[in-house]
Amino acid sequence: MTSDFGVYVHVPFCARRCDYCAFATYDDRDELMTTYVDAVVEEIRLAVLEGMPAVTSVFFGGGTPSRLPAEDLVRMVDAIPRTNDAEVTVECNPEDASVERLATYRRGGVNRMSFGVQSTQPAVLADLGRRHGTGAHHAVAHAVSEAGFETWNMDLIIGSRAESLADVAATINDLLKLPTPPPHLSVYALTAEAGTPLGQDPQRHPDEDATADAYELVATLLEGAGYAWEEISNWAKPGHECRHNHLYWNQGDYRGFGSAAHSHLDGVRFWNVRTPDRYVALVADGRSPRGGEESLDAATREFERDSLALRTRVGVPLEAFDSLTEIAHLIDVRDGRVTLNTPGRLLANQVIVRLRTADEETSSGSLDA
């Protein structure tokens, strides 16, 4: 457990919904932006009155937080009580990353940015349905430096049917060759989620073997360039780890604000209603936007603690397993702790189900990057 306390703010607006996206996002609700921000500010105000402490990390995700006018996003930052050293991250589309916008964020208390670049290769970007051009990584790196950000992240996606290993290598090398390379990189395996255009087209579904090869190449290139592996999908230069991510991985407490936002407090998870329309209406009417909750028993919390830790370089104690025989090829054991090796990261669920706290309903799988 951690003594940190976080806040997640969900911004559900997008200019265009990507083919692979299954999140609670909308490309036809821009008229709600101002009233949505008003509702989030009010929900935060009420949480503070109820005793929410000063937070150590804030993350604005979505959706597309940069879809909002920068001043509106800063209004939400201002509403959140924060410690002096709080990390405040905003996700931003590359096409929105003007120096002016980022400078407004910086003046408003944002000190970390995350950009969804996904790839630098045109065929891959087209297959993913991304709107920004292939040179966006240059513009982003310039803007973030001009605006004064020292810690920032780029997100990549591997596994597109249009992507070759050469494309993967080219993307990583393009980022590493920037005058100021991103000090943190998140690299996610593409998933064909049910109900998405990608999910509905089997011909476009990722090939697991190809994605595994891509992941191993990413790990080799990044770790060879001085990035430390943090968690299955995350690498960072020393001192540039994402504090908010670690809050989640350490099973910490956090409050979520906005439609579809999730919270975790003392073993209770709860979440807000999914659509921004209903969320705004409930808050405006003085009613709670909470959509549901669940209490986690001790066994569930113990299993989640171990399964989250196993995804990271911290790993778990040897005692978390009854036997290591069947997973010996997927793990490293050092100083009494078990961590995943690179092949093990690709088959993390097959290791997790062998945790002593796992139950019969835990499903196995592969390519959990």
C-alpha positions as CSV (number, residue, x, y, z in Angstrom):
1,M,0.0,0.0,0.0
2,T,1.0,3.6,-0.5
3,S,0.3,6.8,1.5
4,D,-0.1,8.7,-1.8
5,F,-3.5,9.8,-2.8
6,G,-4.4,10.4,-6.4
7,V,-7.1,12.0,-8.6
8,Y,-8.2,10.9,-12.0
9,V,-10.3,13.2,-14.2
10,H,-12.1,11.7,-17.2
11,V,-12.6,14.0,-20.2
12,P,-14.9,12.1,-22.6
13,F,-14.7,14.3,-25.7
14,C,-12.9,13.4,-28.9
15,A,-12.7,14.9,-32.4
16,R,-12.9,11.4,-33.9
17,R,-13.2,8.0,-32.3
18,C,-10.3,5.7,-33.1
19,D,-11.2,2.3,-34.6
20,Y,-9.6,0.4,-31.6
21,C,-11.1,2.5,-28.8
22,A,-13.6,1.0,-26.3
23,F,-13.4,3.7,-23.7
24,A,-16.3,5.9,-22.6
25,T,-15.6,8.6,-25.2
26,Y,-17.8,10.6,-27.6
27,D,-17.2,12.6,-30.8
28,D,-20.7,14.2,-30.8
29,R,-21.0,15.9,-27.4
30,D,-18.8,19.0,-27.7
31,E,-21.7,21.2,-26.8
32,L,-21.5,19.8,-23.3
33,M,-17.9,20.9,-22.7
34,T,-18.5,24.0,-20.6
35,T,-21.2,22.5,-18.4
36,Y,-19.2,19.3,-18.1
37,V,-16.2,21.2,-16.7
38,D,-18.6,23.0,-14.3
39,A,-19.9,19.7,-13.1
40,V,-16.4,18.3,-12.5
41,V,-15.4,21.3,-10.6
42,E,-18.6,21.0,-8.5
43,E,-18.0,17.2,-7.9
44,I,-14.4,18.0,-6.7
45,R,-15.7,20.8,-4.4
46,L,-18.1,18.4,-2.7
47,A,-15.3,15.8,-2.3
48,V,-13.1,18.4,-0.6
49,L,-15.9,19.3,1.7
50,E,-16.3,15.6,2.6
51,G,-12.6,15.5,3.6
52,M,-10.6,14.5,0.4
53,P,-7.0,15.2,1.3
54,A,-4.4,17.1,-0.7
55,V,-3.4,14.8,-3.6
56,T,0.0,13.7,-4.7
57,S,-0.8,13.0,-8.3
58,V,-3.5,14.0,-10.8
59,F,-4.1,12.5,-14.2
60,F,-6.4,13.9,-16.9
61,G,-7.3,11.2,-19.3
62,G,-10.1,10.3,-21.7
63,G,-11.1,10.7,-24.3
64,T,-9.0,13.7,-25.2
65,P,-8.4,16.2,-22.5
66,S,-6.7,18.5,-25.0
67,R,-10.1,18.7,-26.8
68,L,-11.1,21.2,-24.1
69,P,-10.1,24.8,-24.2
70,A,-6.9,25.0,-22.2
71,E,-8.4,27.5,-19.8
72,D,-11.2,25.1,-18.9
73,L,-8.8,22.3,-18.2
74,V,-6.8,24.6,-15.9
75,R,-10.1,25.4,-14.1
76,M,-10.3,21.8,-13.1
77,V,-6.6,21.7,-12.0
78,D,-7.3,24.8,-9.8
79,A,-10.2,23.0,-8.1
80,I,-8.0,20.1,-6.9
81,P,-6.1,20.5,-3.6
82,R,-2.6,19.3,-4.1
83,T,0.7,18.8,-2.2
84,N,3.6,21.1,-3.1
85,D,5.3,18.3,-5.1
86,A,2.2,16.8,-6.7
87,E,2.5,15.4,-10.2
88,V,-0.1,16.7,-12.6
89,T,-0.4,14.9,-16.0
90,V,-2.5,15.8,-19.0
91,E,-3.0,13.5,-22.0
92,C,-2.8,15.4,-25.3
93,N,-3.2,14.6,-28.9
94,P,-0.2,15.5,-31.0
95,E,-2.3,17.7,-33.3
96,D,-3.3,19.8,-30.2
97,A,0.2,20.2,-28.9
98,S,0.8,23.9,-29.7
99,V,3.4,25.8,-27.6
100,E,0.6,28.2,-26.5
101,R,-1.6,25.4,-25.2
102,L,1.2,23.7,-23.4
103,A,2.4,26.9,-21.9
104,T,-1.1,27.6,-20.5
105,Y,-1.1,24.2,-19.0
106,R,2.3,24.8,-17.5
107,R,1.3,28.1,-15.9
108,G,-1.8,26.4,-14.6
109,G,0.1,23.8,-12.6
110,V,0.5,21.0,-15.0
111,N,4.0,19.5,-14.8
112,R,3.8,16.4,-16.9
113,M,2.4,15.7,-20.4
114,S,1.5,12.4,-22.2
115,F,1.1,12.3,-26.0
116,G,-0.6,9.6,-28.0
117,V,1.8,9.4,-30.9
118,Q,1.2,5.6,-31.4
119,S,3.7,5.4,-34.4
120,T,5.8,7.5,-36.7
121,Q,5.0,5.3,-39.8
122,P,2.3,6.5,-42.2
123,A,0.8,3.1,-43.0
124,V,0.5,2.2,-39.3
125,L,-1.1,5.5,-38.4
126,A,-3.6,5.1,-41.2
127,D,-4.5,1.6,-40.0
128,L,-5.0,2.9,-36.5
129,G,-7.2,5.7,-37.7
130,R,-4.9,8.4,-36.2
131,R,-5.2,11.9,-37.6
132,H,-1.8,13.4,-36.9
133,G,1.0,13.3,-39.5
134,T,4.1,11.3,-39.4
135,G,6.3,14.2,-38.3
136,A,4.1,14.9,-35.2
137,H,6.8,13.6,-32.9
138,H,9.1,16.4,-33.9
139,A,6.4,19.1,-33.3
140,V,5.5,17.6,-29.9
141,A,9.2,17.4,-28.8
142,H,9.7,21.1,-29.8
143,A,6.5,22.3,-28.1
144,V,7.0,20.4,-24.9
145,S,10.5,21.7,-24.5
146,E,9.5,25.3,-25.4
147,A,6.7,25.2,-22.8
148,G,9.2,24.1,-20.1
149,F,8.2,20.5,-19.4
150,E,11.0,18.3,-18.1
151,T,9.0,15.1,-17.6
152,W,6.7,13.8,-20.3
153,N,5.6,10.7,-22.0
154,M,4.8,9.3,-25.5
155,D,2.3,6.5,-26.0
156,L,2.9,3.9,-28.7
157,I,0.8,1.0,-30.0
158,I,2.2,-2.2,-31.4
159,G,0.4,-5.0,-33.2
160,S,-1.3,-3.3,-36.2
161,R,-1.6,-5.6,-39.1
162,A,0.0,-2.8,-41.2
163,E,3.1,-2.7,-39.0
164,S,6.3,-4.6,-39.7
165,L,9.2,-5.1,-37.4
166,A,11.1,-2.6,-39.5
167,D,8.2,-0.1,-38.8
168,V,8.6,-0.8,-35.0
169,A,12.3,-0.2,-35.1
170,A,11.9,2.9,-37.2
171,T,9.4,4.4,-34.7
172,I,11.6,3.7,-31.7
173,N,14.6,5.1,-33.5
174,D,12.7,8.2,-34.6
175,L,11.9,9.0,-31.0
176,L,15.4,8.2,-29.7
177,K,16.9,10.5,-32.3
178,L,14.9,13.5,-31.2
179,P,17.0,16.4,-29.8
180,T,15.1,15.8,-26.6
181,P,13.8,12.2,-26.6
182,P,10.8,11.5,-24.3
183,P,12.0,10.4,-20.9
184,H,9.1,8.0,-20.5
185,L,7.5,5.7,-23.0
186,S,4.4,3.6,-22.8
187,V,4.1,0.8,-25.4
188,Y,0.7,-1.0,-25.5
189,A,-0.3,-4.1,-27.5
190,L,-3.2,-3.4,-29.8
191,T,-6.4,-5.2,-28.6
192,A,-9.4,-6.0,-30.7
193,E,-12.1,-5.0,-28.3
194,A,-15.7,-6.2,-28.9
195,G,-17.9,-3.6,-30.4
196,T,-15.2,-1.5,-32.0
197,P,-14.6,-1.3,-35.7
198,L,-11.3,-3.1,-35.2
199,G,-13.0,-5.8,-33.2
200,Q,-15.7,-6.3,-35.8
201,D,-13.1,-6.9,-38.6
202,P,-11.2,-10.2,-38.0
203,Q,-8.9,-9.5,-40.9
204,R,-7.5,-6.6,-38.9
205,H,-7.1,-8.4,-35.6
206,P,-3.5,-8.4,-34.3
207,D,-1.3,-11.5,-34.8
208,E,-0.1,-12.6,-31.4
209,D,3.3,-13.9,-32.6
210,A,4.0,-10.7,-34.6
211,T,3.0,-8.6,-31.6
212,A,5.3,-10.7,-29.3
213,D,8.2,-10.1,-31.7
214,A,7.5,-6.4,-31.8
215,Y,7.4,-6.2,-28.0
216,E,10.7,-8.0,-27.6
217,L,12.2,-5.6,-30.1
218,V,10.9,-2.6,-28.2
219,A,12.3,-3.9,-25.0
220,T,15.7,-4.5,-26.5
221,L,15.9,-1.1,-28.1
222,L,14.6,0.9,-25.1
223,E,16.6,-1.0,-22.4
224,G,19.7,-0.7,-24.6
225,A,19.1,3.1,-24.8
226,G,19.0,3.4,-21.0
227,Y,15.3,3.2,-20.3
228,A,14.5,1.0,-17.3
229,W,11.5,-1.3,-17.5
230,E,8.9,-0.3,-15.0
231,E,5.8,-2.3,-15.8
232,I,4.8,-4.5,-18.7
233,S,4.0,-1.6,-21.0
234,N,6.2,1.2,-19.4
235,W,9.8,2.2,-19.6
236,A,11.4,5.4,-18.1
237,K,14.7,7.1,-17.7
238,P,15.7,7.3,-14.0
239,G,13.8,10.1,-12.2
240,H,11.0,10.2,-14.9
241,E,8.7,7.4,-13.6
242,C,5.0,8.3,-13.5
243,R,4.0,8.7,-9.9
244,H,0.3,8.3,-10.7
245,N,0.9,4.9,-12.5
246,H,2.8,3.7,-9.4
247,L,-0.2,4.7,-7.2
248,Y,-2.3,2.3,-9.3
249,W,0.3,-0.5,-9.3
250,N,0.7,-0.1,-5.5
251,Q,-3.0,-0.5,-4.9
252,G,-3.3,3.0,-3.6
253,D,-6.4,5.2,-3.0
254,Y,-7.7,7.6,-5.6
255,R,-10.8,9.5,-6.5
256,G,-12.2,9.7,-10.0
257,F,-14.1,12.7,-11.3
258,G,-16.3,13.0,-14.4
259,S,-18.4,10.5,-16.3
260,A,-17.3,6.9,-16.2
261,A,-14.5,7.8,-13.7
262,H,-13.5,5.0,-11.2
263,S,-12.4,5.5,-7.6
264,H,-10.7,3.2,-5.0
265,L,-10.9,4.0,-1.3
266,D,-10.0,1.5,1.5
267,G,-10.9,-1.6,-0.5
268,V,-14.1,-0.1,-2.0
269,R,-14.3,0.5,-5.7
270,F,-17.0,2.8,-7.1
271,W,-17.6,4.5,-10.4
272,N,-19.7,7.3,-12.0
273,V,-22.4,7.0,-14.6
274,R,-21.0,6.4,-18.0
275,T,-22.5,9.1,-20.3
276,P,-21.5,12.8,-19.9
277,D,-25.1,13.9,-20.5
278,R,-26.4,11.9,-17.5
279,Y,-23.4,12.9,-15.4
280,V,-23.9,16.6,-16.0
281,A,-27.6,16.4,-15.3
282,L,-27.2,14.6,-12.0
283,V,-24.6,17.0,-10.7
284,A,-26.6,20.0,-11.9
285,D,-29.6,18.6,-10.0
286,G,-27.5,18.2,-6.8
287,R,-27.5,14.4,-6.9
288,S,-24.6,12.0,-6.7
289,P,-23.3,10.8,-10.1
290,R,-22.2,7.5,-8.6
291,G,-23.3,4.6,-10.8
292,G,-22.2,1.6,-8.7
293,E,-19.7,0.2,-6.2
294,E,-18.1,-3.0,-5.0
295,S,-16.3,-4.0,-1.8
296,L,-13.2,-6.1,-2.1
297,D,-12.7,-8.9,0.4
298,A,-9.3,-9.6,1.9
299,A,-8.5,-12.5,-0.5
300,T,-9.4,-10.4,-3.5
301,R,-7.2,-7.5,-2.3
302,E,-4.3,-9.8,-1.7
303,F,-4.6,-11.3,-5.1
304,E,-4.8,-7.9,-6.8
305,R,-1.8,-6.7,-4.8
306,D,0.3,-9.6,-6.0
307,S,-0.9,-9.6,-9.6
308,L,-0.3,-5.8,-9.9
309,A,3.2,-6.1,-8.3
310,L,4.1,-9.0,-10.6
311,R,3.5,-6.8,-13.6
312,T,6.3,-4.4,-12.4
313,R,10.0,-4.7,-11.9
314,V,9.4,-4.9,-8.1
315,G,7.8,-8.3,-8.4
316,V,6.6,-10.4,-5.6
317,P,8.1,-12.5,-2.7
318,L,8.9,-16.1,-3.4
319,E,6.2,-17.0,-0.9
320,A,3.6,-15.7,-3.3
321,F,3.8,-19.0,-5.2
322,D,3.4,-22.5,-4.0
323,S,5.6,-23.7,-6.9
324,L,7.8,-22.1,-9.6
325,T,8.4,-25.3,-11.6
326,E,5.9,-24.6,-14.4
327,I,6.8,-21.0,-14.8
328,A,10.6,-21.1,-14.4
329,H,11.2,-20.2,-18.0
330,L,9.1,-17.0,-17.6
331,I,10.6,-15.5,-14.4
332,D,13.8,-14.3,-12.8
333,V,14.4,-14.9,-9.1
334,R,16.7,-12.6,-7.2
335,D,17.0,-11.7,-3.5
336,G,14.0,-13.7,-2.6
337,R,11.7,-12.0,-5.2
338,V,10.1,-13.1,-8.4
339,T,10.0,-10.9,-11.5
340,L,8.9,-11.5,-15.1
341,N,11.6,-11.9,-17.7
342,T,10.9,-10.5,-21.2
343,P,9.0,-13.6,-22.5
344,G,7.2,-13.7,-19.1
345,R,5.9,-10.2,-19.7
346,L,4.2,-11.4,-22.8
347,L,2.6,-14.3,-20.9
348,A,2.0,-12.5,-17.6
349,N,-1.5,-13.9,-17.1
350,Q,-0.1,-17.4,-17.3
351,V,2.2,-16.5,-14.4
352,I,-0.4,-14.6,-12.4
353,V,-2.9,-17.5,-12.3
354,R,-0.2,-19.5,-10.5
355,L,-0.1,-17.0,-7.6
356,R,-1.0,-18.6,-4.3
357,T,-3.9,-16.2,-4.0
358,A,-5.3,-16.9,-7.5
359,D,-8.7,-18.7,-7.6
360,E,-10.2,-21.0,-10.2
361,E,-12.0,-18.2,-12.0
362,T,-8.9,-16.3,-12.9
363,S,-8.4,-16.6,-16.6
364,S,-5.1,-17.2,-18.4
365,G,-4.0,-15.6,-21.6
366,S,-1.1,-14.2,-23.5
367,L,0.3,-10.9,-24.8
368,D,-0.8,-9.0,-21.7
369,A,1.3,-6.0,-22.7
